[in-house]
């Protein structure tokens, strides 16, 4: 009878240690999940902010302002437009040499 009681006591102790270990792992994994969710929220907010900045940078008024100020570009109109015509190769098949 004592042998059975000792085996049952050992089984209870082993299951108690296993329960403690399982609870510890559960808490550790829940904390990691909570940190991951917080990071997801932060990254979503940052992504949204970057999308807003991207839209602001790509606004047509800003692009035109940069083109005129930094690149000295100006709108095209017929008075300053130059047309390029392709050269026609000669009948012998030898066009202009590159």
Buried (B, 14 or more C-beta within 10 A) or exposed (E): EEEEEEEEEEEEEEEEEEEEEEEEEEEEEEEEEEEEEEEEEEEEEEEEEEEEEEEEEEEEEEEEEEEEEEEEEEEEEEEEEEEEEEEEEEEEEEEEEE
